[in-house]
């Protein structure tokens, strides 16, 4: 019995390709840690997000930077937002930022400013800093860290002011407006 060339190619070519793919997959160099993409836990927006502004003022190359949108989360949309979430980064050429010594000053229309410090849990007077699901104390160059903190309920249409105050660096002011119609997740514009 002779094997036809066509059936020989039909069997051998897929086998050779499979061996090649398995060999390449097993011998490929894994990505370097600095090439990984940070994962954040910011929930998807229920409204279409506006283009992400950086901050309201110029920033030096060695400073904390806002990365992406500022979100207002609500446990009761009829009352307002009660949690603020955003991500910060540090340029690749910058030095590390000690988040344990950074303060955040938050205020909203009709309320006094509140100074927050880094904590392990989100409570009144503290903010949390998370990277890849883990609490962090330092913002390293190229990192993306999620900052979140609870706030006294802020009604729709209110203006919120956030100042990031990393020790020994420029203050980063952020001003946003809470949407008039509030849902569980809101992009502050």
C-alpha positions as a Markdown table, in Angstrom:
| # | Residue | x | y | z |
|---|---|---|---|---|
| 1 | Unk | 0.0 | 0.0 | 0.0 |
| 2 | Unk | 1.4 | 3.4 | -0.9 |
| 3 | Unk | 0.8 | 6.6 | 0.8 |
| 4 | Unk | -0.2 | 9.4 | -1.5 |
| 5 | Unk | 1.8 | 12.6 | -1.3 |
| 6 | Unk | -1.3 | 14.6 | -0.6 |
| 7 | Unk | -2.3 | 12.6 | 2.5 |
| 8 | Unk | 1.4 | 12.7 | 3.6 |
| 9 | Unk | 1.4 | 16.5 | 3.4 |
| 10 | Unk | -2.0 | 16.8 | 5.0 |
| 11 | Unk | -0.7 | 14.9 | 8.1 |
| 12 | Unk | 2.9 | 16.1 | 8.3 |
| 13 | Unk | 2.5 | 19.9 | 7.6 |
| 14 | Unk | 0.1 | 20.4 | 10.6 |
| 15 | Unk | 2.4 | 18.3 | 12.8 |
| 16 | Unk | 5.5 | 20.3 | 11.8 |
| 17 | Unk | 3.6 | 23.6 | 12.5 |
| 18 | Unk | 2.4 | 22.4 | 15.9 |
| 19 | Unk | 6.0 | 21.4 | 16.9 |
| 20 | Unk | 7.3 | 24.7 | 15.7 |
| 21 | Unk | 4.7 | 26.7 | 17.7 |
| 22 | Unk | 5.2 | 24.6 | 20.8 |
| 23 | Unk | 9.0 | 25.0 | 20.6 |
| 24 | Unk | 8.7 | 28.8 | 20.1 |
| 25 | Unk | 6.2 | 29.1 | 22.9 |
| 26 | Unk | 8.4 | 27.2 | 25.3 |
| 27 | Unk | 11.6 | 28.9 | 24.4 |
| 28 | Unk | 10.4 | 32.5 | 24.0 |
| 29 | Unk | 11.8 | 35.0 | 26.4 |
| 30 | Unk | 9.2 | 36.2 | 29.0 |
| 31 | Unk | 8.6 | 39.9 | 29.1 |
| 32 | Unk | 10.7 | 42.0 | 31.5 |
| 33 | Unk | 8.9 | 43.3 | 34.6 |
| 34 | Unk | 9.2 | 46.9 | 33.3 |
| 35 | Unk | 7.2 | 45.9 | 30.2 |
| 36 | Unk | 4.2 | 44.7 | 32.1 |
| 37 | Unk | 0.9 | 46.6 | 31.9 |
| 38 | Unk | -0.3 | 47.7 | 35.3 |
| 39 | Unk | -3.8 | 46.5 | 36.2 |
| 40 | Unk | -6.2 | 48.9 | 37.9 |
| 41 | Unk | -9.6 | 48.1 | 39.4 |
| 42 | Unk | -11.4 | 51.2 | 38.3 |
| 43 | Unk | -14.9 | 50.1 | 37.2 |
| 44 | Unk | -16.0 | 50.9 | 33.7 |
| 45 | Unk | -17.8 | 54.2 | 33.2 |
| 46 | Unk | -21.5 | 54.0 | 32.6 |
| 47 | Unk | -21.4 | 57.2 | 30.6 |
| 48 | Unk | -19.1 | 57.9 | 27.7 |
| 49 | Unk | -15.9 | 59.2 | 29.2 |
| 50 | Unk | -14.6 | 62.6 | 28.1 |
| 51 | Unk | -11.0 | 62.9 | 26.9 |
| 52 | Unk | -8.8 | 62.4 | 30.0 |
| 53 | Unk | -7.3 | 65.7 | 31.1 |
| 54 | Unk | -4.0 | 65.5 | 32.9 |
| 55 | Unk | -4.2 | 68.2 | 35.5 |
| 56 | Unk | -5.2 | 71.8 | 35.7 |
| 57 | Unk | -1.6 | 73.1 | 35.9 |
| 58 | Unk | 1.8 | 72.4 | 34.4 |
| 59 | Unk | 3.8 | 69.7 | 36.1 |
| 60 | Unk | 7.5 | 69.2 | 36.4 |
| 61 | Unk | 9.2 | 66.1 | 35.0 |
| 62 | Unk | 9.8 | 64.8 | 38.6 |
| 63 | Unk | 6.2 | 65.0 | 39.8 |
| 64 | Unk | 3.1 | 62.9 | 40.3 |
| 65 | Unk | 0.7 | 63.1 | 37.4 |
| 66 | Unk | -3.0 | 62.3 | 37.0 |
| 67 | Unk | -3.4 | 59.4 | 34.6 |
| 68 | Unk | -6.9 | 59.1 | 33.1 |
| 69 | Unk | -10.3 | 60.1 | 34.4 |
| 70 | Unk | -11.4 | 61.0 | 37.9 |
| 71 | Unk | -14.4 | 58.8 | 38.9 |
| 72 | Unk | -17.1 | 59.5 | 41.4 |
| 73 | Unk | -18.7 | 56.3 | 42.8 |
| 74 | Unk | -22.1 | 56.3 | 44.4 |
| 75 | Unk | -23.7 | 53.8 | 46.8 |
| 76 | Unk | -26.9 | 55.9 | 46.6 |
| 77 | Unk | -27.2 | 57.8 | 43.2 |
| 78 | Unk | -30.2 | 59.7 | 44.4 |
| 79 | Unk | -28.1 | 61.4 | 47.1 |
| 80 | Unk | -24.8 | 61.9 | 45.3 |
| 81 | Unk | -21.2 | 60.5 | 45.0 |
| 82 | Unk | -19.4 | 59.2 | 48.1 |
| 83 | Unk | -16.1 | 57.7 | 46.8 |
| 84 | Unk | -13.5 | 59.3 | 44.6 |
| 85 | Unk | -11.2 | 57.1 | 42.5 |
| 86 | Unk | -8.4 | 58.1 | 40.1 |
| 87 | Unk | -5.0 | 56.9 | 39.0 |
| 88 | Unk | -1.6 | 58.6 | 39.3 |
| 89 | Unk | 1.7 | 57.9 | 37.7 |
| 90 | Unk | 5.3 | 59.1 | 37.8 |
| 91 | Unk | 7.4 | 59.7 | 34.7 |
| 92 | Unk | 10.0 | 57.1 | 33.9 |
| 93 | Unk | 12.9 | 59.6 | 34.5 |
| 94 | Unk | 11.5 | 60.7 | 37.9 |
| 95 | Unk | 12.5 | 59.6 | 41.3 |
| 96 | Unk | 10.2 | 57.5 | 43.5 |
| 97 | Unk | 7.4 | 59.2 | 45.5 |
| 98 | Unk | 6.8 | 58.2 | 49.1 |
| 99 | Unk | 3.0 | 57.9 | 49.3 |
| 100 | Unk | 3.0 | 57.6 | 53.1 |
| 101 | Unk | 4.2 | 61.2 | 53.2 |
| 102 | Unk | 1.8 | 62.5 | 50.5 |
| 103 | Unk | -1.4 | 64.4 | 51.5 |
| 104 | Unk | -4.6 | 64.9 | 49.5 |
| 105 | Unk | -6.8 | 67.9 | 50.2 |
| 106 | Unk | -10.4 | 67.4 | 49.1 |
| 107 | Unk | -13.2 | 70.0 | 49.0 |
| 108 | Unk | -16.5 | 70.3 | 47.3 |
| 109 | Unk | -19.0 | 73.1 | 46.8 |
| 110 | Unk | -20.3 | 74.2 | 50.2 |
| 111 | Unk | -17.9 | 72.1 | 52.3 |
| 112 | Unk | -14.7 | 72.7 | 54.1 |
| 113 | Unk | -11.4 | 71.2 | 52.8 |
| 114 | Unk | -10.5 | 67.8 | 54.3 |
| 115 | Unk | -6.8 | 66.7 | 54.5 |
| 116 | Unk | -6.3 | 62.9 | 53.8 |
| 117 | Unk | -3.3 | 60.8 | 54.5 |
| 118 | Unk | -2.4 | 57.3 | 53.2 |
| 119 | Unk | -4.0 | 54.5 | 55.1 |
| 120 | Unk | -4.4 | 50.7 | 54.7 |
| 121 | Unk | -8.2 | 51.0 | 54.5 |
| 122 | Unk | -10.5 | 53.6 | 53.0 |
| 123 | Unk | -11.8 | 55.5 | 56.0 |
| 124 | Unk | -12.7 | 59.1 | 56.7 |
| 125 | Unk | -9.4 | 61.0 | 56.6 |
| 126 | Unk | -7.4 | 58.4 | 54.7 |
| 127 | Unk | -6.8 | 57.4 | 51.1 |
| 128 | Unk | -5.7 | 54.0 | 49.7 |
| 129 | Unk | -3.0 | 53.4 | 47.1 |
| 130 | Unk | -3.4 | 50.2 | 45.1 |
| 131 | Unk | -1.2 | 48.8 | 42.3 |
| 132 | Unk | -2.3 | 45.5 | 40.7 |
| 133 | Unk | -4.6 | 44.7 | 43.6 |
| 134 | Unk | -1.9 | 45.3 | 46.2 |
| 135 | Unk | -1.5 | 48.2 | 48.7 |
| 136 | Unk | 1.6 | 50.2 | 47.9 |
| 137 | Unk | 3.6 | 52.8 | 49.9 |
| 138 | Unk | 5.7 | 54.1 | 47.0 |
| 139 | Unk | 5.0 | 55.4 | 43.5 |
| 140 | Unk | 8.0 | 54.2 | 41.4 |
| 141 | Unk | 8.8 | 55.7 | 37.9 |
| 142 | Unk | 6.5 | 54.3 | 35.3 |
| 143 | Unk | 4.0 | 52.8 | 37.9 |
| 144 | Unk | 0.3 | 53.4 | 37.7 |
| 145 | Unk | -1.3 | 53.6 | 41.1 |
| 146 | Unk | -5.0 | 53.8 | 41.9 |
| 147 | Unk | -6.0 | 56.3 | 44.6 |
| 148 | Unk | -9.4 | 56.1 | 46.3 |
| 149 | Unk | -11.0 | 57.7 | 49.3 |
| 150 | Unk | -14.5 | 58.1 | 50.7 |
| 151 | Unk | -16.0 | 61.6 | 50.9 |
| 152 | Unk | -19.0 | 63.1 | 52.5 |
| 153 | Unk | -21.9 | 62.8 | 49.9 |
| 154 | Unk | -21.4 | 65.3 | 47.1 |
| 155 | Unk | -24.6 | 66.2 | 45.1 |
| 156 | Unk | -24.8 | 66.3 | 41.3 |
| 157 | Unk | -23.7 | 69.5 | 39.7 |
| 158 | Unk | -21.2 | 70.3 | 42.5 |
| 159 | Unk | -17.5 | 71.2 | 41.8 |
| 160 | Unk | -14.9 | 69.1 | 43.6 |
| 161 | Unk | -11.3 | 70.2 | 44.2 |
| 162 | Unk | -8.5 | 67.8 | 44.8 |
| 163 | Unk | -4.9 | 68.7 | 45.6 |
| 164 | Unk | -2.2 | 66.1 | 45.5 |
| 165 | Unk | 0.6 | 67.2 | 47.8 |
| 166 | Unk | 3.6 | 64.9 | 47.6 |
| 167 | Unk | 6.3 | 65.9 | 50.0 |
| 168 | Unk | 9.0 | 68.1 | 48.5 |
| 169 | Unk | 7.2 | 68.3 | 45.1 |
| 170 | Unk | 4.8 | 70.6 | 43.3 |
| 171 | Unk | 1.1 | 70.5 | 44.3 |
| 172 | Unk | -1.1 | 68.9 | 41.6 |
| 173 | Unk | -4.5 | 70.7 | 41.6 |
| 174 | Unk | -7.5 | 68.9 | 40.1 |
| 175 | Unk | -10.9 | 70.5 | 39.6 |
| 176 | Unk | -13.8 | 68.5 | 38.3 |
| 177 | Unk | -17.6 | 68.7 | 38.2 |
| 178 | Unk | -20.0 | 66.0 | 39.3 |
| 179 | Unk | -22.6 | 65.2 | 36.6 |
| 180 | Unk | -26.1 | 66.4 | 37.3 |
| 181 | Unk | -27.5 | 62.9 | 36.7 |
| 182 | Unk | -25.6 | 60.5 | 38.9 |
| 183 | Unk | -25.3 | 56.7 | 38.4 |
| 184 | Unk | -23.2 | 54.2 | 40.4 |
| 185 | Unk | -20.1 | 55.1 | 38.4 |
| 186 | Unk | -19.5 | 58.6 | 37.1 |
| 187 | Unk | -16.8 | 60.3 | 35.2 |
| 188 | Unk | -16.2 | 63.7 | 36.8 |
| 189 | Unk | -15.6 | 66.3 | 34.1 |
